[in-house]
Amino acid sequence: MSTFEILVRLLAAALAGGALGLNRDLHGKPTGVRTLGLVGLGSAVAVMAASAIGGPGDATRAIQGILTGIGFLGAGVIMRPSSGFHIHGLTTAACTWLTACLGIVCAIAEWRLLIIGLLLSFVLLMWGGHFEKLMARYFHPPSDEPPPSS
């Protein structure tokens, strides 16, 4: 693999992660451009290094390790208050995991998969919340009854 090809793959991984991170930054979430850019870059580096130094199965073992390990990083941004059922950080954790996947895709130079994955990611991040609220209003309309007194 040429130096230019290495640069393109690693740059694409960092930019894909950075783009998702920008979305998270703009929404005031705990991971941002630097964090997700590094997750994408690190995933690509690990897969490319395993492919370069190992045998046929080493890249797939590296991918398995990344996807398992990144779950722990994502778990670090999930918070649950001591009372109640509202959990914060699941979307950010999912973005962290997705960024690792996109880094892997860049490492193996599956450009169509990268573009389609990024487009669908942004559709979900930009309009998924609006769709959830619309469906909640449709299936759980507010009642006219006053809330129960305590």
Secondary structure, DSSP 8 states (H G I E B T S, - for coil): --HHHHHHHHHHHHHHHHHHHHHHHHTT-S--HHHHHHHHHHHHHHHHHHHHHS-TTHHHHHHHHHHHHHHHHHHTT-B--SSSS--B-HHHHHHHHHHHHHHHHHHTT-HHHHHHHHHHHHHHHHHHHHHHHHHHHHHS---SS-----
